[in-house]
Amino acid sequence: MSQFPVHDPASAPTETLPLLDATENKFGFLPNLIGVMAESPALLSAYTALAQCFERSSLSPAEQQVVLLTTSRVNECDYCLAAHSTIADMINVDPAITNAIRDDTTIPNRRLEALRDFTARVVQRRGLINEDDIKALLRVGYSRQTILDVVTGVGMKTLSNYTNHIADTPLDTLFSGRRWEKYSEAC
């Protein structure tokens, strides 16, 4: 697929400039994903609004990264796996957690593994989970609010995962140390 333009403040639609500025102020740089999303003011506005809502969810920052990484892993988004692995490293999430998600293995923390499993089921089943899935998450101490907060995170990440697939977003240098690529099917 051909790449979409990666906008900066000089090339982006005027109505996206406040969001580009806010993102750059928050992260210290303008991620390529945001530059790509700037092509559509509606998409960029929706994504940044959902991100702000998800940050205020009942999930801790580490739990949020579990949801975002798991969604990206199920959707095989190499850009978001690299970006959120880097962000998780920056907020001191144990690399054993992020690596387990990246490698599709069990997280060595029962509660976070239940969150990962639930999130993966939501993505894989397009929300068609059952009562046993809900009970499994509640058993480890999460709430029904958590379930709906996971939906918020999945929605947010689906926007970026799909954008990256369609636009073939180039990976930022900052994220390259945690590059991820889909495993080869070849023997």
N, C-alpha and C positions, 0 to 999 in steps of 0.2 A: 504494500500500500504506500501511497505517496504521503509524505509528511505535510501537515498543515503548517502554516507559519507560526513561529514562536514570537508572539508580540512582546514588545517592550513599550514603555510609556510613549515613545515617539511614533510607534506604528499602530497602537491599539485604538479601538473605537473610544471616543471621548467619554462615553458613559461608564466605561470600565476603569478609568483612571483612578478614581478614589479606592476601588478594590485592589488595584495593582499596588498603589501606594501603601495601603494598609497591610497588604501581604508582605511587601518588602520591609516595612518597618517592623513587623512581627518576627520575621525570620532572618532579616539581615541580607536577604537577596531575593530575587524573583524566580521561583522554581519554573522550569520549563512547562510543567503541567498548567500552571496558572497563565503563562504566556499563550499557550495553545487555547485554553478555555476563553481567553479574552476575545477570540473571534466571535463568540456568541455571548453578548452581555447577559442574556437570560440564563445560560448555563453557568457562567461565572458567578452570577448573583445567587443562584440556587445552591451551588456547591459551597460557597463561602458562608451562606446563611446556615446550611445544614452542619457545616463544620463547627460553627459557633454554638449551635444548639447541642451538638454531640459533646463538645467540651464541657457543657454544663450538665451532662447526664449523671445518673447515679453511679456510673462506672468510674473507677480510679483511672489516672493516666495510663498505668500499665495495662489495666483491663481494656481500656479503649484501644490500645495498640494491639492487643490480642484480637479484638473484633476486626479492626482494620486490616491487620496482616492476614487473618484467616480468610476474610472476604477476598482479599487480593490473591491469596494462594489458590482458593477454589476457582476464582476467575482467571487464574494464570496470568496475572498482570505483573510483568517483570519490573516496570517502572515503580509501581506502588510498593512492591515487596522490597525493593532497594531503598526507597525513600523512607518507608515506615520502619524498616530495620535500623536505618541510621537514626531516625528520631527516637526509637526505643533505646538505642545505645546512649543517646544524648541525655535521656531521662533515667538512665541506670536500670533499665529492665535487664534482668539476667539473660545473657546471650543464649543460655540453654533453652529459654522459653522461645525466643525468636527463631533460633535454629530449628527447634522441633516443629514449629509452624512451617518454616521454609522447606524442611525436609519431609513434611507430612508424617511425622512420628509423634508419639505421645509426649505431652508436656509433663515434666517431672514435678507437677504441682496439681493435686487432685481438683481443686476448685477452678484453677485456670484451664485445666484440661476439659472440664465440664463446659466452661464458657466457650472454648474453642470448638468442641464437638457440637454444641447447640448452634453456634454461629454457622458452622459448615453445613449443618442440616437445613438451616433457614435458607442459605444461598442455594444449595443443591436442589432443594425441594420447592424453591420459589415461594417460601412462606407456608407451604402446606405441611406443617409439623403436626404431631399428634400429642395427646395428653401425656404419654410416657416421656416424650421429649421435654415437655414443660416440667413434669415432676422431677426428672433427672437434674434439671438446673435448680429447682427449688430445694431439693434435698441437700445441696452443698452450700446453701445459705443465700442464694440470690432470690430476688423478688419478682413479682409480675411486672413491676416497673422496669426491672432489668431487661426482661424479655422485650418490652417495647423500645427500650433504649438501644438494644441490639439492632432492632429494625431500623432505627435512625442511622446507626453506624453503617449498616449494610447498604442502606439507600445512598448515603453519602459516598461510600467507596465504590458502589456500582457506577455512579456518575463518572468518577475519575477512571475506574478500570476500563469502562467502555470507551471513554474519550481517548485513553492511551492506546487501546487496540485499534481504533479507527484512525487516529492521527499519527500513529507510530512516533509518539513523543520521544525525543532524544533524552537520554539519561543525563541529569546534571552531574558535574564533576564531583560535587559534594557527596553524592549518593553512590558513586562508582565503587567505593570500597566494599559495599554490601550488594553488589550486582547479583541478580538472580536470573537464571534462564531455565525455561521448562526442560525437564529431563528428556533426553533423547529416547525415542522408542526403538532405535536401532540396537541390534545385539552386538 
